[in-house]
Every structure is written in structure tokens, then in C-alpha cells.
Amino acid sequence: MKAIGWITVTFIGLFVTSLYRGFVLSLCWVWFVVPFGTPAISIAHAMGISLVVGFLTSKSGKKPDTDDEFAEVLMRGLVQSTLFTTIVWPIAWAISWFV
């Protein structure tokens, strides 16, 4: 039962993080790429681009040995991704005023 809970939390966390990153990427696309004549992209397209780029640039790390270690690695990854996206958003917004 504990494994099903972690699988559920993992998929929900990955989906929410991907949705958030896709939202911010779609905004950045409108701010920085659309002025060159390309069409705007939807959040779903931005999610896909983000996932592909993440897949191509991912680094494999140490595999967790226990459930607690897996939970720690999962939470650290989700928090880092969310914090990075949250930091990029206002910086990109500020830069968009100068473009």
C-alpha cells in the first residue's frame, strides 16, 4: 500500500511541476520568441518541450536504497524544479520589458 501512495505522489508531483514549468515556458515563449514571428505555444506544448529538454539534459544520479531515501530524493527534485521555475519567472518578466 505504501508503494502505491509513493507512485501516486510521484505522478501528481511530476504533473503539477510540469504544468507549472509549461506555464512559465509558454509565457517566456510569448515574451522572447513570438516577436521573431513564430506563433505562440500552448501550455501543453510548453510542457512537452520542457519534458523533452529535461530528458535530453538529465543526469543520472545515485539510486535510492530505501523508501525514505526515495522520498527525500523525490521531494528535493520537485522543490528544486519549482524554486528554479519560480526564480526564472520574475527575472524573465523583468527582461521582457527591455525587449
N, C-alpha and C positions, 0 to 999 in steps of 0.2 A: 504494500500500500504506500509505503514511503517513497518508493521509486516512481510510482505514478504521480505523486504530488510534485516531485522534482521535475519530472518530464513536463507536467502541466505548467509549472512556474517558469521553466526554461523557455517553452514555446511562447507563452504570454509575454515574458520579458523581452525576448528577441523580437516579437511582433511590434510591441509598443516602442521599443528602441528604434527599430527600422522605420516605423511610421513617423516618429519624431525626426529622425535624420532625413527621411524623404521630404518632410515638410520644409525643413530648413534648406535642403539642397534645391528644392523647387523655387524657393524664394531667391536663393543665390543665383540660380539659373536666370530668373527674370531680371535680376539686377545687373548681371555681368555678361550674359551670353545673348539674351534676346536683343540688346542694342546692335548686335552684329547681323541681325536679320534672320536669326533662327527662330523657330516657333517655341512658345512656352511649353514646358512639360508638366504633366500632372504629378501629383504626389506619388501615385503608383509607379510611374516611370522613374521618378527620382529614387524611390525605394529600390527598384531593380538596379539602377545604375550604382547606387551606394552598395548594394549587396555584391554586385559583380566586382567592383573595385576593391571592396573589403576582402572578397575571396581571393583575388589575384595578388593582393599585397599582404595577406595574413602570414603570421609567423607561428609555427607550431611550437608550443611550449611543453613544459613538464605535464604529464597526465596525472590527474589527482588519483590518490590511492584509496581514499575513504569518502563517504558521503559528505562529511563535514568539510573536507578539503574541496570537494566538488562545489559545494555551496559557496564557499569562500571565493573560489576562482570565478564562478558564475556571477556573483554579486559584484566583485571587483571589476569584471569586464563590463557589466551593464552600467555601473556607476561611472567608470572612466569614459565610456562611449557617450553617455548622457551629459556628463560635465563638459567634454570636448565640444559637443554639438552646441551646448548652451553658451560656451565661450565664443565659438565661431559666429553665432547668430548676430550678436550686437556689434562685433567687430566688422563683419561683412556689411551690416546695415550702415554703419558709420562710413565705411569706404564707399558705399554706393552713392553717397551724397556728393562725392568728388568725381564720379564717373560721368 
